Amino acid sequence: MNEFDPEWMQKLKTTDPLRAKTFTPEKMSVIEKAVENMNKPSRGRKRKVWIPGFAAVVAAVIFVSGILPSGPYTGWLSDLFENEQNDGTTAKPNPIPPDQADPQPEIEPQPPAETVPLTGKLKDQLQFSTESEMTISIHDAQSGKDIEIPADREYVILQSLNGTDLTAAKAQEAASSGPEASVFLRFLVDGKIYQIPYRLKANTIEWKGQSFYVDDGIMLLMHGLLLPETKLTQIDRVFEQARKEQENGQVIEQENRYDWERLQINGKDYAAWEKELKNQPLVSEKKYYNFFTEKMNSIRQYEGITALNQAILFEDPKYGTKDGIRVGLTEAEVIAKLGEPNKKSTTEWSYKDGDYSQFHLYFENGKVLYIVIAMPL
């Protein structure tokens, strides 16, 4: 009898075993069908020659398939059976695996530190143009968290970069390490990431080893995104909602005039409150650079009062008008005491005592949350 030793048996003999099983009931079914066909008589061939040989092959396949997985040197064995399905049709090839994810953009290093004080506008010192198409985000290196700046607020960052004068906005020397240096403004431009360290507590950015104050818009935006429980965060959220309503045309306007004395808080207008606050105990102060005036200023917080850029915000019911307009009133109560505003949206009502609106009420959940008096223009 000739030795039954085909090529695939030689491969089987020289293959190292692995541990996973690949022989399945479906493969056994294919083998049984093949044996049945082989048992049928055929011309010029003796059954007794093939039956023992094929039985030996089946036994070897069952044994090896029980200990060998499909892999680089056993895949040919699996393919022998997997290319035929139970119904006798040819199996479809496996789908092409998905492409690998695109590589992450490169982070460009900052230019080296300079000892000579920088001058001119910040935008002229940057490695990219603020006019380019870009995506802006915040990266917290400590937590690894990334927060994308909403597209309709990217202007807050860009106008500050464009308007910051490096001489007028100069701060103390940059901190080289610590949690205050772990937050970065990131700009994705043309497939590259440029990043600028930002210190939330100081409201400064670091560039070429030097620190510069940025404007109050960035301060409020960064508080809103990174410190959700602060008073500045709540102010930013409410003001931003009012801005969106106005931008979307959700404002009703009418021509009314109000006596200026009815729009004073505790009998004082903006100028009188500016003087009054100098005698009030200060709770906190956060500096910023005002690129409109090209001077330094600060957001100052007192008990129940926050002095903003050209506006004073009252959040305590003990402050009110002679008509009794105070924090906590409903919309109906405000109309009953003062009347309809000149400009009205869901969040902000504005009243005029001349050509400009200088008295503002901010609502949340249908009640007055803030009263704001603005500096006369």
Secondary structure, DSSP 8 states (H G I E B T S, - for coil): ------HHHHHHHT----S-----HHHHHHHHHHHHHHHS--TT--HHHHHHHHHHHHHHHHHHHHH--SSTTTHHHHHHHHTB-TTS-B---------------EEE------SS---SBGGGGSSS-TTS--EEEEEETTTTEEEE--GGGHHHHHHHHHH-BTTTTB-S----SSGGG-EEEEEEETTEEEEEEEETTTTEEEETTEEEE--HHHHHHHHHHH-TTSHHHHHHHHHHHHHHHHHTT--EE------GGGG-BTTB-HHHHHHHHTTS---EEEEEEETTTTEEEEEEEETTEEEETTEEEE-STT-B-TT--BTT-BHHHHHHHT---SEE-SSEEEEESSSSEEEEEEEETTEEEEEEEE---
